[in-house]
Amino acid sequence: MTGQSFDPLSLLSLTERQRLMQAVRTGASRRDVLALLGAIGIGAGFGGSLIGAATTAHAQTPKKGGKIRVAGFGTSTADTLDPAKQSYSTDYCRCSMFYNGLVDLDATLTPQMSLAESMTSDKATVWTIKLRKGVQFHDGKEFKAEDVVFSLQRHLDPATGSRARALAAQMKEIVASGTHEVTITLTGPNADFPVVLGTHHFLIAAAGTTDFTKGIGTGPYKCKEFTPGVRSIAVRNENYWKQGGGPYVDEIEFFGIPDVGARVNALMAGDVHLIGNVNPASARLVLARNDLAIMETKSGNYTNLVMRLDQSPGNNADFVLGMKLLMNRNVIRRNVFQNYAEVANDQPIPPMNRYHAKDIPQRPFDPEKAKFHLNKAGAIGSTIPVVTSVAATGSVEMGLLLQQAAQAIGVKIDLKQVPADGYWSNFWMKVPVGYGNINPRPSADVLFSLFFASTAAWNESGWKNEKFDQLLLAARAETDGAKRKQMYTDMQVMVHESSGIGIPVFISGLDAHSAKLKGLTPMGTGSLMGFAFAEHVWLDA
């Protein structure tokens, strides 16, 4: 594209890029690095360019200083600095500036220790958490076990109004077992409990806090100003407990601009340094400028074709398989999402997730095979109503592609586009064939529990599989990583083969920024580095 220079590192996936950067950081020889690139399918011709790009990226030394302005993609008078009450990206960004959690989730959604120094469990039910010492809150108070107990117990109190009360309900007992140790007993085993604690709502505030408008935490920035629905101003915490890294910027002014066009205009005018959530059309405008850049975040977000298995025509397995075979995934990726997506395979765990089952054979676009199965289902020559809406990202365009493919084999699809207003309450999961849109979830267990368990309230296709349900409970209790991965692989195969869900692609998130703003890295937890950009970015003036 005009104005966009070629980045050799873009040839690699995020995981491959991390492996290459790690090799460069640890001083691997050129021969060793070329061998690594060969192992992931990169020839010597590109290898030299990739090594050079990685070396250059590694050589960039973060600089301290400067002020930045950042525009999120929403704002409201309900904006909050109370971690328990966070409900939107604006809240997540601010709370990530001011607080820390016990653990952080990395690019593969694997928990990494933060305020917790270690976490161990007895049969995944009783968890002992040793806490870091020498950490201070912004007001100088020492971080101790009482702060963790207070912060977690708040979620169990209905009066708090916690957005994570359902997740917190599994914590039967939370006690301080030492000045810097907490013991949590769950209602049942959950080997993914550290991932749960890595979600945004479980950030830690000081014991006894009643006024959350001041944002007093242990985080990389202190709150200088906060006006809900208007803006916040964060200033660097000079006594931040993490060593050898950020924060780098002196001050961050953060506010929301709901309209994507207005956000892009603000960036192009130089009024802001970073904006969240742009669309592919806006990305083209940004990439036409040498002084601006796009960060693509690959994620687990997907828009799916939903066929109710408890209604006709979805109660016929041949119909379901035929419709899945009519989805041209590469065309959807290219035409609907302008290549800002990854081809999916009718199972919901994305490639960046450590439990992704990459070896399931890719379901192809196969009109002839689709015709065979749809004919067996009696659908040839019939009319199939399919509901779409702009509320389900890309579903209108995906529906048109499906309609064209079906027409070529003698199946008429009657597209019914309905308004976004009321779509999720009036149409989603209530029509025989329609579309859904599922946001990323932090773990395979949460995703499967919410959308595929037989009793799940959001079981979109009404799919019921007793063996799947048994594996879901078993995987939750399994502490052996290899066995657990095999269980999740088996579950993905079941979803791929027999559920009423067709998932063609995983949709990327797009953020835009000034080329002078450095340190941004895609994170699987969401846009804007999982909403935690503040700790990592720096200005190259």
N, C-alpha and C positions, 0 to 999 in steps of 0.2 A: 504494500500500500504506500501511497505517496507520503513521504515524510517519516516513514517508519523504517529504521535500520534493522537489519537482520541480526537476531540474537542467536548464536549457535546453540546456546543452552536450551532454547525452545525445542530443539530436537528430542530432548529427553523428557520423560515423565517427571513428576515432582520427586518420587522416590529415587529414580535414577540420578536426578540432579543432586539430591542430598548425598547419595553414595559418592558421586564424583567430587563434590565439595569437601566431603569428609576425607577422601584420599589426598586431596591437595593440602588440606589443613594439617594432616598428620605427616606430611613430607614424603609421600610415596614417590618412587622413581617414575620417570616418564614411561618406561617399559611396563611397570606395574599398572599405571593408569590406562595405558593403551590396552593392556590385557583385560582390564575391567570393562572398558568400552566395547571390546570385542565380545565379551561375555553377554552384553546386553544388546548386541546386534549392530554396533556402530563400527564402520570400517575405518581404516587408517586415514583415508582421505579427509573425513570429517573429524577424526580424533584429535589432530593437531589444533584445529580451530576450537574444539571444545575444551581442550586443556588450557589454551590461551585465555578463553573466556572465563573459565573457572578460576584461573590464577588471578586475572584482573579483578573479578568479583571479590575474591578473597583478599586482595591487596587493598580494597577500599577500607579506610579506617574511619569509623564513625566519629563525628565531630559534635562537641557540645555547644549549645547556644542557639539563639534565635527563637522566634515566635511563629507559630503556624495557626491558620484558621482552617477548620474542617467542617464540612456540611454532611450530616447524616441524611437519611431519606424519610424522616418523619419527625414530628414534634407535637407536643400536646401539653395542656396545663396539668395533665396527670403524670408528667415526667417525674421520676423519683430517683433518689439516691439511697433508698432502702433496698438492699439486695434481695430480700424476700419478696418484694412487691414488683420487681422488674417484670415488664410485660412487652417491651419493644426494643428494637435495636438501639435506639437513643439511650435507653436506660443501661443496656449492656455496655455500651461504649464508655459511659461516664463511670459506672461502677467499677469497670476494669481499670480505670485510671486511679481510683481512690482506695480500692480494696484488693486483697489477695484471697485466694482459696487455699484449701489444704493441698489440693493437687491441681495441676494444669493438664489439659488434653493437648497432645502434640498433633502434627500434621496427619497422622494416621489414627487419631482419636485414642491413642494409647496414653494412659495416665502417667504423669511425671510429677515427682514430689515438689511441693512448693512450701507452704507453711508447715506441712507435715514433713518430718525427716524420714519417717518410714511408716509402713502400714503392714501389719501381719494379721492373720486370722486363724481362728480355730474352726475348721470345717466351713469356712465362708460365712459363718453366722455371728461369731463374736470377734469384733475387729479392735485391735489395739493400735492406737496411733501415737507415735512419739513425735513431739513438736519441736520445732527449731527454738533454740535459745538465743537471746541477744537481739530479738526483733522488737522494735518499738512502734507504737501507734504514732500518728502525726502529732498528738499532744504530749508525747514523751512517755506515756504509760507503757509498761512492759507487757508484751504479748504472752498470755498464759493459757492453761487449759480451761479456765473459767470462761474465757472469751469464746472458745469453740463450743462449749456446752450451751452457753447463752444463745449463740447465733443459730445453732442447729435446733434447739428446743423451741425457738420462736416459730418455726415452721409447723409445729404440732399444735399450736394454740390457734383455734379458729378465729380469735379476735385479731390476730396478726394480719389475716387476709393473704397468706403466702400463696404465690402462684405455683409453688412446688410442694404443696401439702401432700398431694397424692404420692409423690416420690419419697417424701420424708416419712410417710406413714409406716414404712418398713422398719424404722428405727424405734424399737420397743423401749430401749433404755440407753441413755447418754449420760455418762458419769465421768468426772475427773478422777483418774486413778493415780494422779501425781500432779505436781505443779506444771509439768510439761508433758503430760500423757493423758489421753482420753480413751475410754473403752466404750464401744458402741455395740449393743446386742440387737440383732435384727429379728424380725418375726419369723424369718426363714432364711436358708442359705442364699447368698447372692455373690458370686465371684466377681461380678461387675460393679460392686459397691464403690470402689475407688472412682470409676467412671461417673457414677451418680454424683459423687462429691465434687467432680470436676465441672459440673454444670454451673451456669452463671449465678443461680439463685443461692448457692451455698458459699458465697463469699463471707468472710469473717469480720464482724464488727466487735467493738469493745463491749465487755459485759456491762449491762445496765444502760446501754444507750437508749435514749428516748427520742432525741432530736437527730434525725438522719439527714436533715438538710445541710449539715456541715460536712458530710462525707468523710468523717474521721475514720481512717482505716490504717492499714500498714502498706498501702500501695505506692506506686512510683510517683504519684502526683498528689499534691494537697489541693483542696478546694478553696479557691480564692473568692469565687462568686458562683451562685446558682440561682437562676430564676426559671421555674418550670414553664415550658412553652416558649421560652425566649433564648437563653444561652447559659453556658457554664464557662468559667475560666479556671484552668488548672495550672498550677505552678510546680516546678520540679521539686521533689522531695530529696533534699540534699543528704538526708540520713537514711536513704533507702537501703534495706538490708541485703539485697542481692549484690554480689560482688562481680566486677569485671564486665558489666554490661550497661544497659540504659538505667534510667531514662537520660535522653540526650537533649531534648528541646527544653528551653527555659519555660515556655508558656504555650498552652493550647487553648484557643477559643473554639468551643464546639457548639453547634446549633443545627437545627434541622431545616431543610428545604424540601417539602414534599413533592414538588413537581420536578420530574427528571430534566425537562428542558431548561428550567430555571437553574437547576444545579449545574448542568453542563455549561450554561452561559456564564455562571459565576466563576467556574474554573477557567474558562477560556479568556475571561476578562482579567484574570489574575487576582480576583478577590479572595479566592480560597486556594489552599494547597492540595486538598484531598477531598474527594466526594465519593459517597457510597452508592452502589446499585444503579448503574447505567444500563441501558439496553443496547443490543447490537448496532442499531442505527446510530445511536449517540457515540458508540465506541469508534465507528468509522470517522466521525467528525474529530474526535480526540486524536486518533492516530494519524490524521493528516497534518498534525502539528509536531514539529521536532522538539518543542519544549514541554510536551505533555506525553503521558504514557498510560497504558491500561494494565491493571493487574487482574488476571483471570484466576478465580478460585474454583477449582473443581470440587464438587460437593455431591451429597446424596439427594439433592432436590430432584424430583421427577414429576412429570405429568403423565398419568397412566390411563389406558383404556380400561374401563371397569365393566365387566359383564357379570350380572347377578346370576349365580348358579342356582338360585332357588326360584327363578322365573324363566319363562320361555323368552327368547331362544337360548339363553345361557345355560339352561339345564341340560343341554346336549353337548357332550365333550367335543364332538367333531366341529360344532359351530365355534366353540371357544378357540380350538387350535387353528381352525381356518382363518379366523380374524387376526390371530397373532401372526400368522404367516403372511398376511396382507400388509403388515406394517413395514414400509421401506425405511429402515432405521438410518441408513446413510443419507438418504434424501432429507429426512426429518432433521438430522443433525446439520446438514448443509443449508437447506432452504429455510427452515423454520427458525433455527437458532444460530445461523451464520457461522457454523463450526464451533461456537462456544458451547459445546456439549460433548459428552462421551457416549458412544454406542452402548446401550444396555441390553440385557438378555432376559427380561421378564422375571427378574428377581431383584429385591430392593437394596441389597448391600453393595455400595459403590466400590470401584476399584481402589480408591485411596484407603478404604477400611481394611484393617489387618485381617478381618475374617471374610473378605471377599472371595468367592469361589470362582477363580479364574478359569478352571479347567472344564466347566460345563460347556459342551459344544454350543457355539453361537447359533441361535435360531435365525435362519436366513429369510430374506424376502423371496417368497416362492409362490407366485400366483397359481401355477399349475397344481401344486400340491394343495394350496388353499382351496382351489376349485373342487378338488377331489373330496376334501373333508366337508366343505360347505354343501356339496351335492348330497353327500351321505346324510347331512343334517336337514335336507329339504329346503335349503335357503336359496338355491339357484332359481331365479325367476321371481323371487319374493322381494318384498320391501322391508328393510330393517331400519327403524327409527334410531338415531344416535343423537344424544343431547350434548351440545358444546356450549361454552361460555368463555368470555375473556377472563372470568374469574379463575379458571384453570389455565395457567400460562401455556400459550401455544396450542390449546386444544382446538380452536377454530381452524387454524391452518392444518393441524394434524388430521382433523376430521375431513377436510377437503381432499387431502392426499389419499386418505383411506377410501373416500367415496370414488375417486378416480380409479384406484386400483380395483375396487369391487366391480365397478361398471364394466371394466375390461373382461371380467369373467362371468358376467351375466347376473350380478347381484346388485340390486338398487338400494343404496343407503340414503335415507331421508334425513338430512342434517337439520336439527332443530336448535338454532342458536337462541339461548335465553339470556336475559340480563344478568349482570354480575350481582346486582342487589338481590339477596335472598337465595342465591344459587346453592350455597352450602347447606342451608336448612330445608330448601324445597325440592332440590333435584339430586344432589350428591347422595349416592347409595339408595335412592328412591326410584330410579328409572332402570329398566332392564339393561340398557347399554348407554353409557355416558363416560364422562372423564372426571378424574380426580387430580389433585395436586398435593404432594406430600413434601413437607419441609424436612431437612436433614434431622436425624436424631443421633444422640451421642453414642449409642451402642446398638449392637445387633439385638440384644435382649429387649431393649426398649422398643425398637422398631417392630420386631416380631410380636411382642406382647400387645402393642397398640393396634396393629393392623392385620395380623394373620392368625392369632390364637382364636379358637372356635368361639370363645365367649367375649372376644374383644368388641367393645362398643363401635369401633371404627373398622370392623372387618368388612371392607368395601364390597367384596364379591359374595359374601355369605359363605365363604369356603370353610369347610370343617374337615379336619384330618386328625384322627385320634393319635396316630403315631407322631405327628408334628407336635401336638400338645404335650405328649410325654417327653419328647426330646427337648422342648423348650424348658420344662421344669428341670430336667436332668442337666442341661447345659448351664443353667443358672447356678447349680450347685457344684459343678465340676471345676476343680482348681488346677487340674493338669491342662496346660495350655494347648498341647497337641491334640488331646482327646476332645477338648472343647471346640477347637477349630474344625475337627472332623464332624462333630455334631452340627455345627452351624452350616457346614458344607452340605450335609445331608438334608438339612432343612431348606436350604436354597434350591436344591434339586427338586424337592417336593413342590415348592412354590412355582418354580419354572415349569414343571410338568403338568400340574393339575389345578392350580388356582385360576380364578377368573380374571386375573390382572395381567395386562400387557404393558410392559415398561420398555419403551423404545430407546430412550436416552436419559442420561443424567445431565441436568442443566447446570452450567457454570454460573457463578456470580461474577459480576464485573464491577470493579472500582476504577476510578480515574484519578490521576494525580499529576502534579508538577514533576518534571524530570529532575528537579533539584531535591525532591523529597526522596530520601533513600531509606533502606532497611525494611521495606515492605516484602513480606513473604506470604504466599497463600497458606491458609490454615483451614482444615476440614471442618472446623467448628462454625464457620460462617464468614460473611463478608468482613472487610476491614480487619483482616488478620484475626478472624474469630472475635471481632469487636475489641481486640486488645492491642490495637496499633500503637497506642500512646507510648508504651514502654520501649518500643523498638525503633521508631522512626527518627531520622536526623536530617538536618539540612546541609546540603553541599553548596555553600554560598559561592 
